[in-house]
Amino acid sequence: ERFENAQKNNDLLALVEDCISYLNKFPHGRSSKWAHDKVLEVYFYFYDQVQTGDEKWVALRERTLSLIEKAEWSRLGDWSRVMSRRSDFVGSLRLAERALDKTGTSAWGAILLYVSGRSAQMLGDLKKAQRHFETYAENHSAGEDIAEVLFRLGLVHIRQEQWASAVAVFERLLSLKGQDRYDLSARYWMVRALQEGKSSRAEKEAEVILLKYPFSYFGLKLRAESSQGQLEWPYPLESAENLKASLKMTGPQKKSWDRMRALAAAGWRAEALEEALSFPLPEDGKLKALLAQSFSDVQAFPVVIRLMNQAGDLSLSYRTKDLMTLGLPKDFRPLVEAEAKKHNLQPLLVWSLIRQESAFNTRAVSTSNALGLMQLIAPTAREVAQNLKMGDLH
């Protein structure tokens, strides 16, 4: 009855307070899921209104957060993770730290240390981020997020100019099995830490990157630095192999292929990409390059980029300029050039960012709810736009 009255009267603070009280007294009650979700719904309503700049919403959000902190620790853990994914790092840090005292070295403790460390890092509180990440690394060395935690810890050390500590953390990360996602980035920042620490190892470690990741941003940057800012294509310009051939397909593959081309011809680009993403990819490097050429014709660039990266990893013969440019499209030309000119940017910089963030997939959505070609997180984008005096974003 109190829930209903609070909603009827639009008394959202009373509703949150009653929800928290209910969850604490009846954690498995019939309305527990409803109350759990309603707390978040009200909180994020206030959180979103804060972006308008009206101070009353800041006070309402703060009051709501104080009420939420009275909940049982596992609820706080759940809510802190959701807040972190929504880029509300102030809220996620407060709730996660409040719940940490109750979790010890349990699996929940690992989750909350990760959330706390990441949130603190995003807020620029490097000392606090370092403490949470180091506790995670000490107590949860086999934790699900250990690779990311070590990578972030290394960056925190770099931000604090703790070069030797950064190198030690990156070395530990690179020794882990299954850390391929961070291999390039960890190696690059280890090189930077070694350079700042005047270590003779820096040049040797840079050579590892140039050999393993010659076309990555970090690889190209290090190559340019070693050549007084000049870059030359390290492989033949044209493909040494004749890559003109006919593709043979099974019946279902042919139907999918025909649907993809028909959708692309009709201008249904996103739908054509969906067909391309479901197409089984070959293992052979030459077939990957062949297929990349065909997918490029229908602008299925996320698949093209994946295929060319895979083909280049299989053989240096596919790292030719004519083939690699398949994965470097200058798509959305009128839009990119107009916006780049408006904001005094190089169009190539905009294209590069789009390629890296969304691979030209207009419907790309990340785990952090980043959207669009340049993968903007809405609250962060609005805040930055206000700081740059760009006006409201819609």
Order of alpha helices (4+ residues) and beta strands (2+ residues): alpha-alpha-alpha-alpha-alpha-alpha-alpha-alpha-alpha-alpha-alpha-alpha-alpha-alpha-alpha-alpha-alpha-alpha-alpha-alpha-alpha
